[in-house]
Amino acid sequence: MKTIRLHVGKERALARRHPWVFEGAIARGGADFGETVRVEAADGSFLAWAAYSPKSRIRLRVWSFDAAQRIDRDFFRARLAAAIERRRAAGLDLRAARLIYGESDGLPGCVVDRYADIVVLQALAAGVERHKALLVQLLVELLPGVRVYERSDVGVRALEGLPETQGWLHGDGDTGAAIDEHGMRLQLDVASGHKTGFYLDQRDNRARLRELVRAHGLARVLNCYGYTGGFTLAALAGGAEHVVTVDSSAPALQQAAEHVRANGFDAVRSTLLDADVNATLRAFARDGERFDAIVLDPPKLAPSAAAAPRAARAYKDINRLALGLLRPGGWLLTFSCSGGIDAPLFQSIVAGAAVDAGVDADLVARLGAGVDHPLLLSFPEGEYLKGLLLRVH
């Protein structure tokens, strides 16, 4: 087992059980791509077992803080099984859930989502890439009957010195899947859909919108960046008279229209606009349009802190416009999935947008991903989805 020794004082993050070590913390030592190493403090005392990534700024990702732990097949099987059991115990439908959420499940850089009989694997770090074949074997063993598809077609792989890749790892055939969410039937494609095929992280927030519409009799709802219509279906299921869905992807909107039809809703209750959201919000403002609820779920605008200032201006603009389109007593569900925008900053941005819009609003709730995206206390970076539920005066 190769050893990596840290500079004096650089063991503090690991002592707090944060699972990352950056390259500047390393005093000496090296290893092969993804190889498991022993991590030591400057005095030689054991700190952790970790995967070594020679090309990444995050040079080490911790597998275990237990000196007696062996990083072998049994280790990976136990981690996978424990993560799956956590979700089963939480009452989740395991045929439509995130089964593995990286560092939060003790498998840094590994994401596993399940859609019906297809399990989608993302290998985002060197250690996961090195053990990918084993992970596939174990997933098939733990989840009998599944096929495994890889969606490691993400830019973060370049930071690890890895190319983007996707395709079947176990099994083959149609990449389409149908899932059930709160009684709604949803169709997706793991090969071409966003993320690993669908936005599982918004499941609870879609249910929240449905209940808001039902409880408050919200008649007119605007769903911005609506993709294939998850929030649209939620509003319709809650009893909304009319939902306007805006997205710049014609194929996504076509799927949204099919979702409306397949779930038995009258098409006249749904308007689908293939358009730029910002321009559409401005046009609605000029035309005097008003809504009882608006959903803002934009794509990632700030993948890093360096992009935060520009992204903050964009977030502020769309929230200002949306707040101005709400009737008194109207609701805004607004989100950021940007890693470079933390929760306090996002709330500050939206507060500034309300001031610029000339409206007062109550912060009713803070929103986030569902229980299949657990938040490890020692790893705040896992909280990528930030949301606010506001009600304007």
Secondary structure, DSSP 4 states (H G I P E B T S, - for coil): -EEEEEPTTTTHHHHTT--EEEGGGEEE---STT-EEEEE-TTS-EEEEEEE-TTSSEEEEEEES-TT---SHHHHHHHHHHHHHHHHHTT--TTEEEEEEGGGGT-TTEEEEEETTEEEEEE-SHHHHHTHHHHHHHHHHHSTT-EEEEEE--THHHHTT---EEEEEE--S--EEEEEETTEEEEEETTTSSTTSS-GGGHHHHHHHHHHHHHHT--EEEEET-TTTHHHHHHHHHT-SEEEEEES-HHHHHHHHHHHHHTT--GGGEEEEES-HHHHHHHHHHHT--EEEEEE-PPPS-SSGGGHHHHHHHHHHHHHHHHHTEEEEEEEEEEE--TTS-HHHHHHHHHHHHHHHT--EEEEEEE---TTS---TT-GGG---EEEEEEE-
